[in-house]
Amino acid sequence: MSTLIRPRLGASVVPDLTSNTGGIITPNPFWLASAPPTNSGGQIMRAFDAGWGGAVWKTLGTPIQNVSSRFGAVHYKGTRAIGFNNIELITDRPIETNLREIYEVKKRYPKHGVIVSLMVETREEWQDLIKRSIDAGADGLELNFGCPHGMCERGMGSAVGQEPSLNERITSWAVEYSTVPVLVKLTPNVDEIGPHGLAAQAGGAHGVSLINTIKSIIGVDIDLKVLQPRVGNMSTNGGYCGPAVKPIALHMIASLARDPQFKLPISGIGGVSNWRDAVEFILLGCSSVQVCTEVMLRGFRVVEDMIEGLTQYMRDNGYQNIDAMRGQAVPSYSEWGELNLNYETIAKIDPLKCIGCHNCVVACHDGAHQCIHPDPGGKTRVPIVDESECVGCNLCQIVCPVPDCISMVEVPNGMPPATWNEHVAEGAPLRAKKGVH
């Protein structure tokens, strides 16, 4: 697949960050996801002042009572909260209070996107709350078909999102009653995301948002023998989010984006922590990205770096607007059987950058293909790569603590491209295997 090289935009050219997600237009693609940071009008107004382009209001429905201990996190080797878990439900504030604040926010920030998340049970309840939300000033609606705890036990949230027929039916109700765009928030707690995105499309949705949180148990208090977060002497499964879920989100988003039957805009959610993450989501087809965990941990001002980084990336890569870059990486997503098995790389270690830690040696010997060795003469701490055995697995590059010290370099082997499918169907020749004894 050839890659189009775009000329850089001039230094005086400011890319247009305006986002259009199914008719919801915002000044930039950065939205707050429906979560604690969007629990009140005061929070959302402060977020808009910080630079956020849109916000999805914390889900409205029949007000509930939340538990007191609600959040948990995975900490790993000194890094706090690489994964985050919550057992909080929808808003516990009166619907009237939320609607009044929605009106106030929209009146003060007419150019920003206010999307109202909804979750109720009956058709009559959907009709009523949709009308009231639109009357309050909602620019769009997000149907919460993803919540994996608490609400699904009552037949809502992921209980709807896991059943395409229910998804399609309730979506059609919302579209019938709404005069603003309707997004369907999809659950990741399914085998394949395709049927669920297509169900939302069949119901008439104007777009989808994904992923919602992943059903999970964050941990166990090994002293008290109780799940976390602990509510007295018990707990429950919750929704997992944060940086650790980004690969799952990217996979599900790309699966929809490359499906020729799926035509809806996508608002991407799941582990967006910085501008690079946002670029990845947009390149895989998203018109907007939603952020929750990073804001909960760092505050609203993280959007400043996101806007600056995205703007510079667009300038450097010649993208004048979001639509120009949206989906550019989707064609590279292939089934394994269509990958070129004759493409070959090997590891190259830069002796000027190597610090002699031998992380690559240990990883290669114990976890890969035993092709990186200490210098046999003992004259240098720079390891030696046995290129005749290196399979180009990338593990050494992953464990190396020095940026750009180890490179994976393509090597010519004289073999024409060939896929596994071509090999099976046509007998296409494959290069000789390495690391097989």
C-alpha positions in Angstrom: 0.0 0.0 0.0 1.5 3.3 -1.0 1.5 6.2 1.4 0.6 9.7 0.2 3.2 12.2 1.4 1.6 15.6 1.9 3.5 18.8 1.9 3.7 20.6 5.2 1.4 23.5 5.7 3.1 26.9 6.0 3.9 28.1 9.5 1.3 30.8 9.1 -1.4 28.3 8.2 -3.6 27.3 11.1 -5.4 23.9 10.5 -9.1 23.9 11.0 -9.9 21.7 14.0 -13.7 22.0 13.5 -15.4 18.6 14.1 -18.6 17.3 12.6 -19.9 14.1 14.1 -23.2 13.2 12.6 -24.3 16.8 12.5 -22.9 17.8 15.9 -20.5 20.6 15.1 -17.9 21.6 17.6 -14.9 23.9 17.5 -12.5 21.0 17.9 -12.8 17.2 18.1 -12.0 17.0 21.9 -15.1 16.1 23.9 -15.5 15.2 27.5 -17.1 11.8 27.8 -20.2 11.2 29.9 -18.7 10.6 33.3 -18.0 12.4 36.6 -16.3 15.4 34.8 -19.6 16.2 33.2 -21.8 15.8 36.2 -22.7 19.5 36.5 -23.0 22.7 34.5 -20.3 24.3 36.5 -17.8 21.6 35.6 -18.7 21.8 31.9 -18.4 25.6 31.7 -14.9 25.4 33.3 -14.0 22.7 30.7 -15.2 24.9 27.8 -13.1 27.8 29.2 -10.1 25.4 29.2 -10.6 24.6 25.5 -12.8 21.5 25.2 -15.0 21.6 22.1 -17.9 19.5 23.4 -19.1 17.6 26.4 -21.4 14.6 26.8 -23.5 15.2 29.9 -23.4 12.6 32.6 -26.3 10.2 31.8 -29.8 11.3 32.7 -32.4 8.9 33.7 -34.4 8.0 36.8 -32.1 9.3 39.5 -30.4 6.6 41.5 -28.4 6.3 44.7 -24.7 5.7 44.2 -22.4 3.8 46.5 -19.8 5.6 48.6 -16.7 3.8 47.5 -16.7 4.0 43.7 -13.3 4.0 42.0 -10.3 1.7 41.7 -7.1 1.7 39.7 -4.3 -0.5 38.5 -0.9 0.9 39.4 2.1 -0.7 37.6 5.8 -0.3 38.5 5.5 3.3 39.8 3.0 4.5 37.2 -0.3 5.4 38.8 -3.6 4.4 37.3 -2.7 2.8 34.0 -6.1 1.3 34.2 -9.2 2.8 36.0 -12.4 1.2 37.3 -15.7 2.6 38.5 -18.9 1.2 39.9 -20.7 4.5 39.8 -24.0 4.7 37.9 -25.8 7.5 36.1 -26.5 10.9 37.6 -27.9 11.0 41.1 -28.9 14.6 40.7 -32.6 15.6 40.0 -33.4 15.6 36.3 -34.8 19.2 36.6 -31.5 20.4 38.0 -29.6 18.9 35.1 -31.9 20.3 32.5 -31.7 23.8 34.0 -27.9 23.6 34.0 -27.9 22.3 30.4 -29.9 25.4 29.4 -27.5 27.7 31.2 -24.4 26.1 29.7 -25.8 26.2 26.1 -26.9 29.8 26.6 -23.4 30.8 27.7 -21.5 28.7 25.2 -23.6 28.6 22.0 -20.7 27.4 19.8 -19.7 24.4 21.9 -21.3 21.0 21.7 -23.6 19.9 24.5 -24.6 16.3 24.0 -27.0 14.8 26.5 -26.5 11.1 27.5 -29.8 9.3 28.2 -30.8 5.9 29.7 -34.4 5.0 30.6 -36.6 2.0 30.1 -39.9 2.5 28.4 -40.8 4.1 25.1 -42.8 6.8 26.9 -39.8 7.6 29.1 -37.5 7.9 26.1 -40.0 10.2 24.4 -40.4 12.4 27.4 -36.7 12.8 28.3 -35.7 13.3 24.7 -38.1 16.2 24.4 -37.1 17.8 27.6 -33.4 17.5 26.8 -33.8 19.1 23.4 -36.0 21.9 24.9 -33.1 22.5 27.3 -30.7 23.1 24.4 -29.0 19.8 23.6 -27.1 19.8 20.4 -27.3 16.0 20.2 -28.2 12.9 22.2 -26.1 9.9 23.2 -28.0 6.8 24.0 -26.2 4.9 26.7 -26.2 1.3 25.6 -22.9 0.5 27.2 -22.9 0.8 31.0 -21.7 -2.7 32.2 -22.7 -2.6 35.8 -25.8 -1.8 37.9 -28.0 -0.4 35.2 -27.7 -3.6 33.0 -29.1 -5.5 35.9 -32.2 -3.4 35.4 -32.4 -4.2 31.7 -30.6 -1.0 30.5 -27.1 -0.1 29.5 -25.1 -3.0 28.1 -28.2 -5.2 28.4 -29.5 -3.3 25.4 -26.1 -2.8 23.8 -25.5 -6.6 23.7 -28.7 -7.3 21.8 -28.8 -5.9 18.3 -32.5 -6.1 18.0 -33.0 -4.0 21.2 -30.4 -1.6 20.0 -32.1 -1.1 16.7 -35.6 -0.8 18.2 -34.7 1.8 20.9 -32.5 3.7 18.6 -35.5 4.0 16.2 -37.6 5.4 19.0 -35.0 8.0 19.8 -34.6 9.0 16.2 -38.4 9.2 15.8 -38.7 11.6 18.7 -35.5 13.6 18.3 -35.0 16.8 16.3 -31.2 16.7 16.9 -28.6 14.1 16.0 -28.6 10.8 17.8 -25.4 8.9 18.7 -25.5 5.4 20.0 -22.9 4.5 22.6 -21.8 0.9 22.0 -20.6 -1.6 24.6 -17.2 -3.4 24.2 -18.6 -6.4 26.1 -19.5 -8.3 23.0 -17.7 -10.8 20.7 -17.7 -8.7 17.5 -18.7 -5.0 17.4 -19.9 -5.1 13.8 -23.5 -6.3 14.3 -24.0 -3.7 17.0 -22.8 -0.8 15.0 -25.0 -2.0 12.1 -28.0 -2.3 14.4 -27.6 1.4 15.4 -27.3 2.3 11.7 -30.4 0.3 10.9 -32.3 2.1 13.7 -31.5 5.4 12.0 -28.7 6.7 14.3 -26.6 9.6 13.0 -23.4 8.2 14.5 -22.0 5.9 17.2 -19.6 6.4 20.1 -17.3 3.7 21.4 -16.1 2.1 23.5 -17.9 2.3 26.8 -16.2 0.7 29.7 -15.2 -2.9 29.9 -16.8 -5.2 32.5 -14.1 -6.0 35.0 -12.9 -6.6 38.6 -10.1 -4.2 39.3 -8.5 -6.1 42.1 -8.8 -7.9 45.5 -7.8 -6.6 48.9 -5.6 -9.6 49.9 -5.7 -8.7 53.6 -9.5 -8.4 53.9 -10.2 -10.9 51.1 -12.7 -8.4 49.5 -13.0 -7.1 45.9 -12.0 -3.5 45.3 -13.4 -0.9 45.4 -14.6 -2.1 48.8 -18.2 -1.3 49.8 -18.3 -2.5 53.4 -17.4 -6.2 53.1 -18.5 -6.6 49.5 -18.0 -5.1 46.0 -19.0 -5.8 42.4 -17.8 -5.8 38.9 -17.4 -2.3 37.3 -16.3 -0.6 34.2 -12.7 -0.6 33.1 -11.2 2.4 31.3 -8.0 4.5 31.0 -4.8 4.0 29.0 -4.9 0.2 29.3 -8.0 -0.1 27.2 -6.8 1.9 24.2 -5.8 -1.1 22.1 -9.2 -2.6 22.5 -10.9 0.6 21.6 -8.7 1.1 18.5 -9.5 -2.5 17.3 -13.3 -2.0 17.7 -13.3 1.4 16.0 -11.2 0.1 13.1 -13.4 -2.9 12.7 -16.4 -0.6 12.1 -14.5 1.9 10.1 -13.3 -0.6 7.6 -16.7 -2.4 7.2 -18.1 -1.4 3.8 -21.6 -1.7 5.1 -21.0 0.7 8.0 -21.5 4.3 7.0 -21.9 6.3 10.3 -19.5 8.8 11.8 -17.7 7.6 14.9 -16.9 9.4 18.2 -13.9 7.5 19.6 -13.6 6.7 23.3 -11.1 4.6 25.3 -7.8 5.5 26.8 -7.2 8.9 25.0 -4.6 10.5 27.2 -2.7 12.9 24.9 -2.7 14.3 21.4 -0.9 11.3 19.9 -3.7 9.1 21.1 -6.3 11.4 19.5 -4.4 11.3 16.2 -4.5 7.5 16.2 -8.3 7.5 16.8 -8.8 10.1 14.0 -6.6 8.2 11.6 -8.8 5.1 12.3 -11.9 7.0 11.3 -13.1 9.1 14.3 -14.6 12.5 13.8 -14.3 13.3 17.5 -12.6 11.8 20.5 -14.0 11.6 24.1 -11.9 11.8 27.2 -12.7 10.8 30.8 -10.0 9.2 32.8 -7.2 11.5 31.9 -9.3 14.5 33.0 -10.2 12.8 36.3 -6.5 12.3 37.0 -5.0 15.5 35.6 -7.8 18.1 35.2 -9.5 19.9 32.4 -6.3 21.7 31.2 -4.9 18.6 29.6 -6.8 19.7 26.5 -4.4 22.5 25.9 -1.6 20.1 25.0 -4.0 18.0 23.0 -5.1 21.0 20.9 -1.5 22.2 20.4 -0.2 18.7 19.5 -3.0 17.9 17.1 -2.6 21.3 15.4 1.1 20.8 14.9 0.7 17.3 13.7 -1.8 18.5 11.1 0.5 21.3 10.0 3.5 18.9 9.7 1.5 16.4 7.7 -0.4 18.8 5.4 -3.9 18.3 6.8 -6.0 21.4 6.6 -8.9 20.0 8.4 -10.1 16.9 10.4 -11.9 15.3 7.5 -8.6 15.3 5.5 -6.9 13.0 8.0 -9.9 11.0 9.2 -9.6 7.3 8.3 -6.2 7.6 6.6 -4.9 4.5 8.5 -7.9 2.3 7.9 -6.7 0.8 4.6 -3.7 -0.6 6.4 -5.9 -2.8 8.6 -5.8 -6.2 7.1 -6.6 -9.8 8.0 -3.5 -11.8 8.9 -3.8 -14.0 5.9 -3.3 -10.9 3.6 0.0 -9.8 5.2 3.2 -10.1 3.2 5.1 -13.0 4.7 8.2 -12.2 2.6 8.6 -8.8 4.3 11.6 -9.2 6.5 13.3 -7.0 9.2 16.2 -7.4 11.6 17.3 -5.6 14.6 20.2 -3.0 14.4 21.7 -1.7 17.6 23.3 1.8 17.5 26.6 1.4 19.5 26.8 5.1 20.1 23.4 5.1 21.9 23.6 1.7 23.6 24.1 1.9 27.4 25.0 -1.7 27.8 22.0 -2.6 30.0 21.5 -5.9 28.2 17.7 -5.7 28.6 17.6 -6.8 25.0 19.8 -9.8 25.6 17.7 -11.1 28.5 14.4 -10.5 26.6 15.6 -12.2 23.4 17.1 -15.2 25.2 14.2 -15.8 27.6 11.2 -14.5 25.7 12.0 -14.6 22.0 14.5 -16.2 19.6 17.9 -16.3 21.2 19.6 -14.1 18.5 21.1 -11.3 20.6 24.2 -12.1 22.6 26.8 -10.4 24.7 30.0 -9.6 22.9 31.9 -12.9 22.9 35.2 -11.1 23.3 34.0 -9.1 26.2 35.5 -5.9 24.7 32.2 -4.0 24.7 28.9 -4.0 26.5 27.1 -3.5 23.2 25.3 -6.7 22.3 25.7 -8.5 19.0 22.8 -9.4 16.8 23.0 -12.7 14.9 21.2 -11.5 11.8 20.9 -15.0 10.4 18.7 -15.9 13.3 16.9 -12.6 13.9 13.2 -12.8 13.0 12.5 -9.1 13.5 10.0 -9.7 16.3 10.5 -6.2 17.8 10.9 -7.4 21.4 14.4 -5.9 21.8 13.2 -2.6 20.6 10.2 -2.6 23.0 12.4 -3.3 26.1 15.2 -1.0 25.2 15.2 2.1 27.5 17.0 4.3 25.1 14.9 6.0 22.3 16.1 5.0 18.8 18.9 2.9 20.0 17.4 -0.3 18.4 15.9 0.0 14.9 14.0 -2.6 13.0 15.5 -2.4 9.5 14.0 -4.0 6.4 16.4 -6.3 4.6 16.0 -7.3 0.9 15.7 -11.1 0.4 14.9 -11.2 -3.2 11.5 -12.7 -2.7 8.4 -11.2 -4.2 5.5 -10.3 -1.9 3.4 -13.3 -0.9 0.6 -13.8 1.6 -0.5 -16.9 3.4 -3.7 -17.0 1.4 -1.7 -16.8 -1.8 0.6 -19.5 -0.6 -2.3 -21.9 0.2 -4.3 -21.1 -2.9 -1.6 -20.7 -5.5 1.6 -22.1 -4.0 3.3 -18.7 -3.8 6.9 -19.2 -2.5 7.7 -18.0 1.0 11.1 -17.0 2.3 13.1 -19.4 4.4 12.2 -19.5 8.1 14.6 -18.2 10.8 14.8 -19.2 14.4 13.4 -22.7 13.7 15.6 -25.6 14.8 
